[in-house]
């Protein structure tokens, strides 16, 4: 189980965890959640009470948790309107065509679903060339 970061360690990670924890409070056990660009899935534990699925392209040289879907977020291999909630944490800035990914996330989201999208305000270049 991932631990909650301390504000003194990295305040942006602390607040990012808090935002995700608050989002998770409104997820019920019957909901399906997609963590898009999930990486090592640091927020998975917040959604243990629901059906959690993840998607990532797993092309960067780093540690990934086992993804439900290994894919480009422009084409997620699921039916339309599958997910009640979608997480997109710190991913948008890595995408060559973010509009296409947002369009795809809209496709896989149920009509009354919600997306939590977070992006860093500033961050050094990382995970190049992505």
C-alpha positions in Angstrom: 0.0 0.0 0.0 1.4 3.4 -1.0 2.0 5.8 1.8 0.8 9.4 1.9 3.7 11.7 1.4 4.5 14.2 4.1 4.2 17.9 3.1 7.7 18.5 4.4 9.1 15.9 1.9 7.5 17.3 -1.3 4.6 19.7 -0.9 3.4 19.3 -4.5 3.2 15.5 -4.1 1.4 15.9 -0.8 -1.3 18.1 -2.3 -1.6 15.9 -5.4 -2.3 13.0 -3.0 -4.9 15.1 -1.2 -6.7 16.0 -4.4 -6.8 12.4 -5.5 -7.9 11.2 -2.0 -10.8 13.8 -2.1 -11.8 12.6 -5.6 -11.8 9.0 -4.4 -14.2 9.8 -1.6 -17.0 10.2 -4.2 -16.3 6.9 -5.9 -18.6 4.2 -4.9 -17.9 0.4 -5.0 -19.8 -0.2 -8.2 -17.8 2.3 -10.2 -15.1 1.6 -12.7 -12.1 3.9 -12.5 -9.4 4.4 -15.2 -6.0 5.7 -14.2 -4.7 7.0 -17.6 -0.9 7.2 -17.8 -0.8 5.5 -14.4 3.0 4.7 -14.3 3.7 3.1 -10.9 0.1 3.7 -9.8 0.7 5.8 -6.7 -3.0 6.4 -6.2 -4.3 2.9 -6.7 -4.8 2.3 -3.0 -7.2 5.2 -2.9 -9.6 3.3 -5.2 -9.4 -0.2 -3.6 -13.1 0.0 -2.8 -13.9 0.3 -6.6 -12.9 -1.5 -9.8 -9.5 0.1 -10.7 -8.0 -0.2 -14.2 -5.0 1.4 -15.6 -3.6 2.4 -19.0 0.0 3.3 -19.9 2.2 2.9 -22.9 5.1 1.8 -20.8 7.8 3.2 -23.2 9.9 5.2 -20.7 12.8 3.5 -19.0 11.3 3.5 -15.5 9.4 1.2 -13.2 5.7 0.6 -14.1 3.0 -1.3 -12.2 1.3 -3.9 -14.3 -1.1 -2.0 -16.5 -4.6 -3.3 -17.4 -4.1 -1.8 -20.9 -0.7 -1.2 -22.4 -1.6 1.3 -25.1 -1.3 4.8 -26.4 -3.9 7.0 -24.6 -5.1 8.1 -28.1 -6.6 4.6 -28.5 -7.7 2.8 -25.4 -9.0 -0.7 -26.3 -12.3 -0.5 -24.5 -15.9 0.2 -25.4 -17.4 3.6 -25.3 -18.7 4.9 -22.0 -16.9 2.2 -19.9 -15.6 4.3 -17.0 -17.4 6.3 -14.3 -14.2 8.1 -13.3 -10.9 8.8 -15.0 -7.6 10.0 -13.5 -5.1 11.8 -15.6 -2.3 12.8 -13.2 0.8 14.7 -14.4 0.4 13.2 -17.9 -1.0 16.0 -20.1 2.4 17.7 -20.4 4.0 14.6 -21.9 1.5 14.2 -24.7 2.4 15.3 -28.3 -1.3 15.7 -29.1 -3.2 16.3 -25.8 -6.5 17.2 -27.5 -6.6 13.7 -29.1 -6.1 12.1 -25.7 -8.8 14.3 -24.0 -11.2 13.3 -26.9 -10.4 9.6 -26.3 -10.9 10.0 -22.5 -14.3 11.6 -23.2 -15.2 8.7 -25.4 -14.5 6.1 -22.7 -16.1 8.1 -19.9 -19.8 7.6 -19.1 -22.1 10.5 -19.8 -22.3 11.5 -16.1 -18.7 10.6 -15.4 -15.9 12.8 -14.1 -12.2 13.3 -15.0 -9.6 14.5 -12.6 -6.8 16.1 -14.6 -3.7 17.5 -12.9 -0.7 19.1 -14.4 2.5 20.5 -12.9 2.9 24.3 -12.8 6.6 24.0 -13.4 9.0 21.1 -13.6 12.4 20.4 -15.1 12.4 18.4 -18.4 12.1 14.7 -17.6 11.4 11.3 -19.3 12.7 12.5 -22.6 11.8 12.1 -25.4 8.3 11.8 -23.9 
